[in-house]
Amino acid sequence: MAELPSSAECVIVGGGVVGCSLAYHLARAGMRPLLLERGDFGAGSTARAAGGVRQQFTTEVNVRVGMLSRQLLEQFEDEVGSTADLRQIGYLFVASDAEQMAQFERNVVMQHAAGLDDVRVVSASEVSELVPDLNVADLIGGTFCPTDGLAGPNEVTSGYVSAARRLGAHVVEDVAVETIESDPRGACAVVAAGSRISTRMVVNCAGPHAGVVGAMAGIDVPVKPFRRHVFITESFSLARDPPFTVDMRTSFYFHPEGEGLMLGMSDPAEPSSFDTNVDWTFLEHLVEHATERLPALERAAIKTGWAGLYEVSPDNQAIVGESQLPGFWLCCGFSGHGFMQAPAVGLLLAQQITGVGAQIDLSPFSPERFARGETTPETAVI
Ligand SMILES: Cc1cc2nc3c(=O)[nH]c(=O)nc-3n(C[C@H](O)[C@H](O)[C@H](O)COP(=O)(O)OP(=O)(O)OC[C@H]3O[C@@H](n4cnc5c(N)ncnc54)[C@H](O)[C@@H]3O)c2cc1C
């Protein structure tokens, strides 16, 4: 069993991409965090992610965070020392009703004002040029951002964890945090693998388990797990390589994956649970919508599929900051955007914790916003 220290400046609970990014950015800022992961690094939701990285969101803070993540992924290899496997193939959102299209147009105005110059509104015929195989008969148009795309969840997570270790972070696998203790001043220790580690700062990076870890500290963290599926086709090609394409009406999406395509869709009727078994009957439902939008898929065969958990907050926005228990911090609730937001949020939270001040205002992610009733829901969620 790994030897644990009796005290730490900061204990990060959870070694998915978010906890690993935070460990790296804290270590880079001169701290010596202790990162505790109950399984293998990056083997939770991070391992199930579709790899999408985008800047197109409906709230300004998410656009800014997306732009910062993109910058960090572009410089990842130089900075972190290994590849992020970034492929900027673009993200294309398509709309088939006037209300959705009007929302897209408003989004692009806001995104331009936030500094995202690359994004543009596209007509149905431009959609057809971008993805010639798409059925555009009922489409009004869409939005396209060529600097969005894909990156490797495994590459980014392992890059951060190796670099964090090199910079002096103590990163440990196979150790589950069981208890979080507090005294009148706030959080004061964690108990893991029979060891008590005293600390004045605990950060909850437990992804879909953030509510469970919050309860250990007596804090209600409003993050619920929801199952999401993705499926991979056998070798299969379209007339040209498509961008990451999302049909907003059904939430069906696809993008190139190896020799084939990755297909995904959400099921709004599915209740919250920790179930990660594949429901193969859902594939039939997905295929129905998928072949309607991309008829060429009728020629495709499914090679494999998997399910994982989104970690959903009440307004589909991340929850980042100190909780009402002093010293107990939250970095969770990414609502299906945790892979793409991890580079930026790890940096921003490290800036906040080390007193430099986050370069993007994190107040829209504040844990207190729910009690204050000050939420701005993100609606570009797939
Ligand atoms: C099918 C699917 C597709 C997705 N596609 C995308 C996408 O394209 N782009 C995107 O940005 N996001 C995507 N996501 C969402 C993304 O995977 C998550 O938002 C992200 O991985 C969250 O990272 P995390 O580090 O917070 O959580 P996780 O990766 O789940 O890490 C949390 C870690 O905490 C550990 N843990 C829990 N409890 C304890 C404890 N008591 N002690 C110690 N460790 C503990 C867990 O073992 C786990 O490793 C997708 C998710 C799914 C399921």
The ligand as an SDF file (V2000), in Angstrom:
LIG
                    3D

 53 58  0  0  0  0  0  0  0  0999 V2000
  -20.1580    9.1460  -22.7640 C   0  0  0  0  0  0  0  0  0  0  0  0
  -19.5090   10.4190  -22.2830 C   0  0  0  0  0  0  0  0  0  0  0  0
  -19.0190   11.3290  -23.2150 C   0  0  0  0  0  0  0  0  0  0  0  0
  -18.4290   12.5070  -22.7750 C   0  0  0  0  0  0  0  0  0  0  0  0
  -17.8880   13.3550  -23.6970 N   0  0  0  0  0  0  0  0  0  0  0  0
  -17.2630   14.4820  -23.2910 C   0  0  0  0  0  0  0  0  0  0  0  0
  -16.6660   15.3500  -24.2310 C   0  0  0  0  0  0  0  0  0  0  0  0
  -16.6970   15.1090  -25.4370 O   0  0  0  0  0  0  0  0  0  0  0  0
  -16.0400   16.4590  -23.7580 N   0  0  0  0  0  0  0  0  0  0  0  0
  -15.9980   16.7590  -22.4280 C   0  0  0  0  0  0  0  0  0  0  0  0
  -15.4540   17.7980  -22.0630 O   0  0  0  0  0  0  0  0  0  0  0  0
  -16.5460   15.9540  -21.5160 N   0  0  0  0  0  0  0  0  0  0  0  0
  -17.1830   14.8180  -21.9120 C   0  0  0  0  0  0  0  0  0  0  0  0
  -17.7470   13.9940  -20.9900 N   0  0  0  0  0  0  0  0  0  0  0  0
  -17.7280   14.4010  -19.5820 C   0  0  0  0  0  0  0  0  0  0  0  0
  -16.3690   14.1610  -18.9740 C   0  0  0  0  0  0  0  0  0  0  0  0
  -16.0360   12.7990  -19.1080 O   0  0  0  0  0  0  0  0  0  0  0  0
  -16.3970   14.5650  -17.5040 C   0  0  0  0  0  0  0  0  0  0  0  0
  -16.9650   15.8530  -17.3730 O   0  0  0  0  0  0  0  0  0  0  0  0
  -14.9820   14.6070  -16.9280 C   0  0  0  0  0  0  0  0  0  0  0  0
  -14.2930   13.4120  -17.2060 O   0  0  0  0  0  0  0  0  0  0  0  0
  -15.0310   14.8610  -15.4520 C   0  0  0  0  0  0  0  0  0  0  0  0
  -13.7350   14.6950  -14.9510 O   0  0  0  0  0  0  0  0  0  0  0  0
  -13.5240   14.5350  -13.3970 P   0  0  0  0  0  0  0  0  0  0  0  0
  -12.0660   14.4560  -13.1740 O   0  0  0  0  0  0  0  0  0  0  0  0
  -14.3070   15.5880  -12.6860 O   0  0  0  0  0  0  0  0  0  0  0  0
  -14.2830   13.1610  -13.0600 O   0  0  0  0  0  0  0  0  0  0  0  0
  -13.7520   11.6590  -13.1370 P   0  0  0  0  0  0  0  0  0  0  0  0
  -12.9600   11.3930  -14.3460 O   0  0  0  0  0  0  0  0  0  0  0  0
  -14.9070   10.7570  -12.8560 O   0  0  0  0  0  0  0  0  0  0  0  0
  -12.7520   11.6130  -11.9190 O   0  0  0  0  0  0  0  0  0  0  0  0
  -13.2080   11.6060  -10.5800 C   0  0  0  0  0  0  0  0  0  0  0  0
  -12.3410   10.6210   -9.8420 C   0  0  0  0  0  0  0  0  0  0  0  0
  -12.6570   10.6630   -8.4530 O   0  0  0  0  0  0  0  0  0  0  0  0
  -12.3750    9.3970   -7.9340 C   0  0  0  0  0  0  0  0  0  0  0  0
  -13.0350    9.2830   -6.6340 N   0  0  0  0  0  0  0  0  0  0  0  0
  -14.3500    9.2760   -6.3550 C   0  0  0  0  0  0  0  0  0  0  0  0
  -14.5390    9.1410   -5.0360 N   0  0  0  0  0  0  0  0  0  0  0  0
  -13.3070    9.0840   -4.4710 C   0  0  0  0  0  0  0  0  0  0  0  0
  -12.8600    8.9450   -3.1260 C   0  0  0  0  0  0  0  0  0  0  0  0
  -13.7000    8.8060   -2.1090 N   0  0  0  0  0  0  0  0  0  0  0  0
  -11.5210    8.9250   -2.8970 N   0  0  0  0  0  0  0  0  0  0  0  0
  -10.6340    9.0380   -3.9320 C   0  0  0  0  0  0  0  0  0  0  0  0
  -11.0300    9.1450   -5.2110 N   0  0  0  0  0  0  0  0  0  0  0  0
  -12.3430    9.1840   -5.4730 C   0  0  0  0  0  0  0  0  0  0  0  0
  -12.9350    8.4600   -8.9980 C   0  0  0  0  0  0  0  0  0  0  0  0
  -12.3590    7.1710   -8.8870 O   0  0  0  0  0  0  0  0  0  0  0  0
  -12.5810    9.1770  -10.2880 C   0  0  0  0  0  0  0  0  0  0  0  0
  -11.4040    8.7000  -10.8860 O   0  0  0  0  0  0  0  0  0  0  0  0
  -18.3310   12.7880  -21.3860 C   0  0  0  0  0  0  0  0  0  0  0  0
  -18.8100   11.8700  -20.4580 C   0  0  0  0  0  0  0  0  0  0  0  0
  -19.3950   10.6940  -20.8950 C   0  0  0  0  0  0  0  0  0  0  0  0
  -19.8980    9.7200  -19.8720 C   0  0  0  0  0  0  0  0  0  0  0  0
  1  2  1  0
  2  3  1  0
  2 52  2  0
  3  4  2  0
  4  5  1  0
  4 50  1  0
  5  6  2  0
  6  7  1  0
  6 13  1  0
  7  8  2  0
  7  9  1  0
  9 10  1  0
 10 11  2  0
 10 12  1  0
 12 13  2  0
 13 14  1  0
 14 15  1  0
 14 50  1  0
 15 16  1  0
 16 17  1  0
 16 18  1  0
 18 19  1  0
 18 20  1  0
 20 21  1  0
 20 22  1  0
 22 23  1  0
 23 24  1  0
 24 25  2  0
 24 26  1  0
 24 27  1  0
 27 28  1  0
 28 29  2  0
 28 30  1  0
 28 31  1  0
 31 32  1  0
 32 33  1  0
 33 34  1  0
 33 48  1  0
 34 35  1  0
 35 36  1  0
 35 46  1  0
 36 37  1  0
 36 45  1  0
 37 38  2  0
 38 39  1  0
 39 40  1  0
 39 45  2  0
 40 41  1  0
 40 42  2  0
 42 43  1  0
 43 44  2  0
 44 45  1  0
 46 47  1  0
 46 48  1  0
 48 49  1  0
 50 51  2  0
 51 52  1  0
 52 53  1  0
M  END
$$$$
